[in-house]
Amino acid sequence: MKKTLLAEFTAREGAEAEVARMIGDYALKVREEDGNLAFEVYTKAAHPRAFWIFEVYRDEDAFQAHLNAPYGGPFNAALTPLIEEDASVLTFLDPVSAP
């Protein structure tokens, strides 16, 4: 079963350009992962400091491989002081089946 989630965070005032650059570089690496099916980065139109990342992985194993990638920890450590939250807020999603 695919692993789908939405990661959300808000860049601190004045840090949005640096956050956008960092997440863009990170996205290039994640999209190269064997089990990654989607890693799409958005900002909220009415609040451009609010970042939303839509992620899809082939399965739980692919998601765990993503979490254990060597570039993830350094990315999150560099991101944390630039965002308002303590960490990205993750929302895991399940598909809705038609009746």
C-alpha positions as CSV (number, residue, x, y, z in Angstrom):
1,M,0.0,0.0,0.0
2,K,1.3,3.5,-0.9
3,K,2.4,5.8,2.0
4,T,1.0,9.3,1.4
5,L,1.4,12.3,3.6
6,L,1.3,16.1,3.8
7,A,4.1,17.8,5.6
8,E,3.5,21.4,6.7
9,F,5.6,24.1,8.2
10,T,5.8,27.9,8.2
11,A,9.0,29.8,7.4
12,R,9.9,32.5,9.9
13,E,9.5,36.1,8.7
14,G,12.4,36.8,6.4
15,A,13.5,33.2,6.0
16,E,11.1,32.2,3.3
17,A,13.6,32.5,0.4
18,E,16.2,30.4,2.3
19,V,13.6,27.8,3.1
20,A,12.4,27.7,-0.5
21,R,16.0,27.2,-1.7
22,M,16.6,24.5,0.9
23,I,13.4,22.6,0.2
24,G,14.0,22.8,-3.5
25,D,17.5,21.2,-3.1
26,Y,16.1,18.6,-0.8
27,A,13.2,17.8,-3.2
28,L,15.7,17.0,-6.0
29,K,17.4,14.3,-3.7
30,V,14.1,12.8,-2.5
31,R,12.7,12.5,-6.0
32,E,15.8,10.4,-6.8
33,E,14.9,7.8,-4.1
34,D,13.8,4.5,-5.6
35,G,10.6,4.3,-3.7
36,N,9.5,8.0,-4.0
37,L,6.5,8.5,-6.3
38,A,5.8,12.2,-5.6
39,F,7.4,15.0,-3.7
40,E,5.6,18.2,-4.6
41,V,6.3,21.5,-2.8
42,Y,3.7,24.2,-2.5
43,T,3.2,27.5,-0.6
44,K,-0.3,28.6,0.4
45,A,-1.4,31.3,-2.1
46,A,-2.8,33.6,0.7
47,H,0.2,32.9,3.0
48,P,3.4,32.4,1.1
49,R,5.5,31.6,4.2
50,A,3.3,28.4,4.7
51,F,4.9,25.4,3.0
52,W,3.0,22.3,2.1
53,I,4.8,19.2,0.8
54,F,2.7,16.4,-0.7
55,E,4.7,13.1,-0.6
56,V,3.9,9.6,-1.9
57,Y,6.1,6.6,-1.4
58,R,5.7,3.1,-2.9
59,D,5.1,1.5,0.4
60,E,6.0,1.6,4.1
61,D,9.5,0.2,3.4
62,A,10.1,3.0,0.9
63,F,9.0,5.6,3.4
64,Q,11.3,4.1,6.1
65,A,14.2,4.2,3.6
66,H,13.3,7.9,3.0
67,L,13.4,8.6,6.7
68,N,16.8,6.9,7.0
69,A,18.4,8.7,4.0
70,P,21.7,10.3,5.0
71,Y,20.6,13.8,3.9
72,G,17.3,13.9,5.9
73,G,18.8,14.6,9.3
74,P,21.1,17.4,8.2
75,F,18.2,19.0,6.2
76,N,15.8,18.9,9.2
77,A,18.5,20.2,11.5
78,A,19.1,23.2,9.2
79,L,15.4,23.8,8.6
80,T,14.3,23.8,12.3
81,P,15.6,27.2,13.2
82,L,14.1,28.7,10.1
83,I,10.5,27.6,10.8
84,E,7.9,28.6,13.4
85,E,7.0,25.0,14.4
86,D,9.3,22.7,16.4
87,A,9.3,20.4,13.3
88,S,7.3,19.7,10.2
89,V,3.7,18.8,11.0
90,L,2.9,15.5,9.3
91,T,-0.6,14.4,8.2
92,F,-0.8,10.8,6.9
93,L,-3.5,10.3,4.2
94,D,-5.5,7.3,3.2
95,P,-7.3,7.1,-0.2
96,V,-11.1,7.2,-0.2
97,S,-12.7,4.2,-2.0
98,A,-15.7,4.8,-4.1
99,P,-18.8,3.0,-2.8
